[in-house]
């Protein structure tokens, strides 16, 4: 596949293509608002050589189970095959383009487009269509498809599929490297820590539409600066704050990252001086909301926040585990889909604990509701200024490198370095 | 049938509940519940599939008060007005003196200076008990059809 930026007709208009500064520590507002840039992001990142998350295997355990999901703005059907494999194909009839599958989840033996009854196998192959051979009347054949109509060439668009630890990824591109190569050796161990050798159980799904550019959510989880400042619970109860032992890890391209930290006992210290969100006298009326029990597989860190570019965030924050799927909807909005999970060998108490701690996260979360709010307000700020503004991320310098602390914006710079290079800006 | 939980009493209860939240009097909100009551807000998608995840699941007055503290002191958000419209409850009385009820609700959100939006639509699935102070909730499950939350949900439904 040709990179869109190599196509001269797809060039960004001169007025918005100026990126005045070298490096990636100042990000022009148009990176978040320009519709042409957004189209190129879809083509190059979401439909290009990247693995995009589409769901958990636990959502479709049995033959014929399917769910709808998204890769970028394209809706896909994720379906379990007879042999246990998983197929992912575009939800769009090869005949007249109908997005025919309308059940979010279900069980199917085949897929039929209701418009003209074109029928597809569970792997997306075209199985049959009415009147292909025409209709016989008075010994005469009427109509029908041309003799050279090729059934094999008119199936649903099939995506490549990568399965890892109960997670399902898909890609439209033949150029996408193997999943392991895509993730890279720096980030892979942090995925293995959570997923390797475990079976996942599904706790449920929460959805929110956030009126901001999709990259703002990636930034939010590559930004270890804000949690101990914006989020009262994190700073007060020591879940995430600058005096903790932490590490910032990224892949060789700067696109994927992990923020790793270990909780402390909270309370007042140097890092709470003048921090208005810190509440020295705050105590929970019901401590069960934060009844943290360390699990053997943690091996130290109590929190790892993983960003897999472009569409997935994986959260371990104490006993709460979730995938957060980014589904872009134009430059100014995205849907954010949280799937909470546990492990098959969890005790009932652990499941209950994970569910109680889920109160901290999601669209109403004691902690993460703030993130959606500030993302909306960031987009408002970009919109009101127009193209000549830029965001600043120069905490801990202007270059890109992993760190052994959290007082840094290096991961955001890493992502925009990759973004800028790949889009040729 | 206990008249303390009759149709008029439950509908009046819901009217007072709506008025309390719409006035932003969150400190008074836990008093609509029994001390060990369960309050949940859950997407219909999860509820119908029997999946336990909620967007909020609060057990008892302690957690309800923690939420109120969060709204007032810790959750940074753009403030908004809520307007609840609650339908007539469909009631069923039980031999133990309790009652279960379902009532449709629609909640509109208006940011000061902004336009009004349909914020959340669903139904309350309730369990009531009679007390000397009138009906109280032993359980309120808000099952919402509008599965996509418009950014964030800060205040109770």
Boltz contact constraints between the chains, C-beta under 6 A:
constraints:
  - contact:
      token1: [A, 203]
      token2: [B, 52]
      max_distance: 6.0
  - contact:
      token1: [A, 203]
      token2: [B, 53]
      max_distance: 6.0
  - contact:
      token1: [A, 204]
      token2: [B, 46]
      max_distance: 6.0
  - contact:
      token1: [A, 204]
      token2: [B, 51]
      max_distance: 6.0
  - contact:
      token1: [A, 204]
      token2: [B, 53]
      max_distance: 6.0
  - contact:
      token1: [A, 206]
      token2: [B, 55]
      max_distance: 6.0
  - contact:
      token1: [A, 207]
      token2: [B, 147]
      max_distance: 6.0
  - contact:
      token1: [A, 207]
      token2: [B, 148]
      max_distance: 6.0
  - contact:
      token1: [A, 208]
      token2: [B, 149]
      max_distance: 6.0
  - contact:
      token1: [A, 209]
      token2: [B, 148]
      max_distance: 6.0
  - contact:
      token1: [A, 210]
      token2: [B, 151]
      max_distance: 6.0
  - contact:
      token1: [A, 232]
      token2: [B, 74]
      max_distance: 6.0
  - contact:
      token1: [A, 284]
      token2: [B, 66]
      max_distance: 6.0
  - contact:
      token1: [A, 285]
      token2: [B, 62]
      max_distance: 6.0
  - contact:
      token1: [A, 285]
      token2: [B, 65]
      max_distance: 6.0
  - contact:
      token1: [A, 285]
      token2: [B, 66]
      max_distance: 6.0
  - contact:
      token1: [A, 286]
      token2: [B, 62]
      max_distance: 6.0
  - contact:
      token1: [A, 286]
      token2: [B, 63]
      max_distance: 6.0
  - contact:
      token1: [A, 286]
      token2: [B, 66]
      max_distance: 6.0
  - contact:
      token1: [A, 340]
      token2: [B, 53]
      max_distance: 6.0
  - contact:
      token1: [A, 355]
      token2: [B, 52]
      max_distance: 6.0
  - contact:
      token1: [A, 362]
      token2: [B, 55]
      max_distance: 6.0
  - contact:
      token1: [A, 363]
      token2: [B, 55]
      max_distance: 6.0
  - contact:
      token1: [A, 363]
      token2: [B, 149]
      max_distance: 6.0
  - contact:
      token1: [A, 363]
      token2: [B, 152]
      max_distance: 6.0
  - contact:
      token1: [A, 363]
      token2: [B, 153]
      max_distance: 6.0
  - contact:
      token1: [A, 364]
      token2: [B, 55]
      max_distance: 6.0
  - contact:
      token1: [A, 364]
      token2: [B, 56]
      max_distance: 6.0
  - contact:
      token1: [A, 364]
      token2: [B, 153]
      max_distance: 6.0
  - contact:
      token1: [A, 366]
      token2: [B, 70]
      max_distance: 6.0
  - contact:
      token1: [A, 369]
      token2: [B, 75]
      max_distance: 6.0
  - contact:
      token1: [A, 369]
      token2: [B, 152]
      max_distance: 6.0
  - contact:
      token1: [A, 370]
      token2: [B, 76]
      max_distance: 6.0
  - contact:
      token1: [A, 372]
      token2: [B, 151]
      max_distance: 6.0
  - contact:
      token1: [A, 372]
      token2: [B, 152]
      max_distance: 6.0
  - contact:
      token1: [A, 373]
      token2: [B, 77]
      max_distance: 6.0
  - contact:
      token1: [A, 373]
      token2: [B, 152]
      max_distance: 6.0
  - contact:
      token1: [A, 376]
      token2: [B, 151]
      max_distance: 6.0
